[in-house]
Amino acid sequence: MVAVDGSEASHNAYEVVTQSLFHFPEDILTIAHVFNRSKSYLPFNMHADTIRQTYDSLIIGYGARAKLLWEENDPQYTTKEHVLNLAKSNNVDLLVVGMHGRKGPKADPTVLGSAVQHLSLNTFCPVLMLKDKTIRSQKPGGKLRWAVCTDGSEKSIKAFHVLARLLDKSKDEVLAITVASKGIDIPAIQQLIEEHFNQEGVIKKNNEHDLVHATIVDFLMSQGSAENYIDFVAVGNNGADFSSHSDKRYLGSVANGIIRNSNLNVLFIA
């Protein structure tokens, strides 16, 4: 499900999904917009009726494989909560959002919009946050490169399996990254990942461990050449609490580090 609000970021998310990820016959494309009629001050492209007309016309060619959820916000919920309720009631298995919403980028471009952060932390399903407009047809050979941060944990394995469902396995390449650190059994993790590669039928793969960089974030930042570019990275995220005396939820350090230091699209596994 792609959440749209008339912003450029949300429309870019729609284009990435339809042009790069929506390739299996069994896929269902859901576009969701939750609106508030009292916000009549919004620019024309963000009016509810404009958004409905725009996406109705865009998805008509998909027939029964696509639908638009267009609902006025229930006053007992915030817009963010209403979007999550829509996702849950429609059995959505992936929620896709842009880096920010209709208010535009933050003064600090590395900071997520508040709605996007809320969805990433509180969702019941994986969330794909799109920062870069990655279009498959613009990549050499139509190949996307995916990375998954692996430490042998159940959540990192889950991240790999979610990622594997989005691949075009005939073209795309997957890089599993394990950074050496205290308590990490690299041979055991690499064997485990290889088993899961085989289970998912992933052919184009690299199962690497890194001894040079201190963290996975540092490693990802080093992957910037034309040969070793990365388009999407999957991370397990616990909404790590940075304060033992607070009940607030935050993005984990790896997810936060990737967002703040790169232009990568991030797949959060909550």
PyMOL commands that set and color helices and strands:
alter all, ss='L'
color gray80, all
select helices_A, chain A and resi 8-21+44-46+48-65+79-89+114-122+136-138+140-142+154-164+186-200+216-221+253-261
alter helices_A, ss='H'
color red, helices_A
select strands_A, chain A and resi 2-3+29-35+66-72+95-98+127-130+145-149+173-179+205-210+232-236+265-269
alter strands_A, ss='S'
color yellow, strands_A
deselect
rebuild
show_as cartoon
